[in-house]
Amino acid sequence: MGLGTEDRNRIAKRAASEISDGMLVNLGIGIPSLVPNHLLNNHKVMFHAENGLVGIGSSPEKGNEDAHLCNAGGLPITIRAGASYCDSTVAFGMIRRGRVDITILGALQVSEVGDLANWIVPGQRVPGMGGAMELAAKAKKVIVLMEHTDKAGMSKLVKKCTLPLTAKKCVHMIITELGVFSVNSEGLLLTDVFEPFSIQEIRNRTEAVFTVSENIHILKE
């Protein structure tokens, strides 16, 4: 059972607070695609897509989609004033040259040292890795937005990834419906807890070992 709309938007809203004006930001599919909806209308952030667009806006209202405008996942988008188009080689060149300030991705697993697995479950057909490998390796900051557990109820924050890796020690922050973790040289640090969850509940549902910040934030929305 997946997350509801309220939880998905709460995660996206917390991720949006990490973004500052002037940044170039890449968004993955799923929950990350909701992030632009939680920025002020007059923001000066340029969202980047691997299929060749810089300047993505908020999600279009139902019925107002433009068939010619989509993100790298094929989902409908809008564009902001000043947006520009390019081919995918230029879009990937921006990533590989380290021009992307933040990438916000989904994940299948994240280890307690920041290893990322987000592109394949062995035995299942997928269209390919896409830009995940380049983004994980080259973006200045990698933020993962994901459900805390998988469909079987198993923690997606793990001691060691068992799925094929996208990149090693690349993740800087993880946001789930339970809370927010940062990754530092000592491992995972729980910095924020979403109400109504408790630190003990998060421990019970997390395989990975983590410490708790002395200045823990309780997020009410």
N, C-alpha and C positions, 0 to 999 in steps of 0.2 A: 504494500500500500504506500503510495507516494505522498509527498507533502501537500497540504492544502494551499490555496492561494494566499491566505494570511501569512503562513509560515514562510512561503517562498518570497513574498514581498518584504517580510521583516529581515530576512537574510540579505536580500538585495539592498535594502535601505542601509543596513550596517556597512555593507561593502562600499556604497556610494560615499560614505563619510570619509573614506580613505583617499578620495580623489580631490585634487585641487585644480583651480583654473590654470590653464596653460599646458596641462598634461595631454599626452597622446596615449590613449587607452584602448586595449584590445579586449573584446568580450567573446567568451565561448558561448555555446548554445545552452539552452535550459535556463536555470536561474540567473546566470550572468546577463542574459539578454534583457532582464527586467531592470538592471541598474540605472539606465538613463532616465527611467520614469521617476526616480527619486532624487534627481538634481533640480536645482532651481531653473526656471525657464530661461533665465539670462546667463546661464553658466557659459564659461569659455573653455570647455573641454572638447577635444576632437576625438571621436571614437573611430577606431580603425578596424577594417575587415580584410581578411586575407584575399577575398575575391576582387579587391581593387577599389575600395572606397574609404575615404577619410572624411568624417563629418556626419556620422549616423545620429539621428534624433531619437525621440521616444517611439514606442510601438504605435502603429496606426490604429485608429478606432476601427472596430469591425465594420466592414462595408466600405471603408475608405482606403483599402490597400491598393498599392500601385504594383502591378504585375512586373514592372521593370526594375523594382527596387527590392533587394533582398540582402540578407547578411550571408556570411560564409556557410551557414547551416541551411540556407534556402528559405528562411523565415522572412515575412514582410517587415519592412522598416520604413522610416521616414528619414529625410535628410535635413540638416541645418543650413542656414545661410553660411556661405563660404566653403561648403563641401566640395570635394574634388574627386574625380575618378581616375583610375590608373589600371594598368594590367596587373595580373597577379605577381609577375616577376618583380615589379617595383614595390608592390605591397609586401612581398617577402623580403625584399632588400631592406625595407625600413626596419623589419624585425631583426634581420641578421646583422645589421649595423648598430643595433642597440638603441634605436630611436624610440622604442615603445617604453613609456614610463611604468605602466602597470598592465599586466594581463590578468584577467579574471576568468578562471576556468572551472569546469566541473571536474569530478574525479570519481574513480572507482575505489581507489585506496590511496591513503597518504600515510607514510611511516613516521615514526616519532623523530626521525632525523631529517624529515622533509623530502624524502623520495616520493615521486609521483607516478602513479599508474592510472592512466585515464583514457587509453585508446582502444583496448581490446580485451575481451574475455575469450580465452582460447576455445576454439570450436564454434564460435559464432561469427557470422559474416559481418564485416564492417566495410565502409567505403574507403577506409585508409586512415592514416594518422592525421592527415590535414596539416595544420600549422602548429600542432601541440608541441612537437619536439623543439622547433625553433623558438617558440614563445617561452617554453619552460626554461630553455638554456640562455636566452638572450634578453628577455624583458628585465628591466631594472627591479621590478617587484612582482612576485607571483602570488596571487590570492586565489584560494580554492573555495568555492561555494558548493556545498553538497549536503545530502541527507546524512545524518549521523550514523545510521545503520543501513544495511542492504535489505533486500526483500526477505531474506531469511532471518533478519534480526541481528546479524553479525556486525560488529563494529567495523566501520570503514577507516577509522583511525587505528592503525595496527603497529605492532612492534616492528614487523618487517613485511614489506609488500610481497604477496604471493602471486600477483598478476604481473605480466610483462611491464617493465618500467618504461615510462616516457622519458624521464630524466632523473638523475640522482641529486639529492640535497639542493633542490631548486625552490621549494615552497617556503614562502615567508609568513603566510597567514592562512588559517583555515577558519571558515565561518559555517556553522551548522545551525539547525533549529534549536540546539541546546546552548550553544555558546561560541566564544571566539578564542582561538588559540594562536599564539605567535610561535615561530620556530627560531630558537637561538642556538648558540654553540653547545648548550647543555641539554637541548631537547625541546619538548613542548611546554609552553607556559599558558595556562588558562588565564585570560585577562578579562573576559566578559561572560556573564551568565544571563540568558534570557529567562525572564519570569514565565511560568511559575516553577522552573526547574531549580534544583539545588546542586551544590558541588558534589554531594554524595551520589545523587542520581546520575550525574555525568560520569563519575568514576565507575559506577556499576555498568554503564553502557559503553565504556571505552576500553579497548584492549591495550592501546598504547599507554605507556607511563607518562604522566605529566605532573608538573608542579603548579601551584596556584599563586597568582600575583598577590603581593601584599596590598595592592590597591585595586582589588577586584571591583569591576563595574557591574551593577545590576541593571539590565536593559528591560524597560517596562513596555516598550512598543516594538 
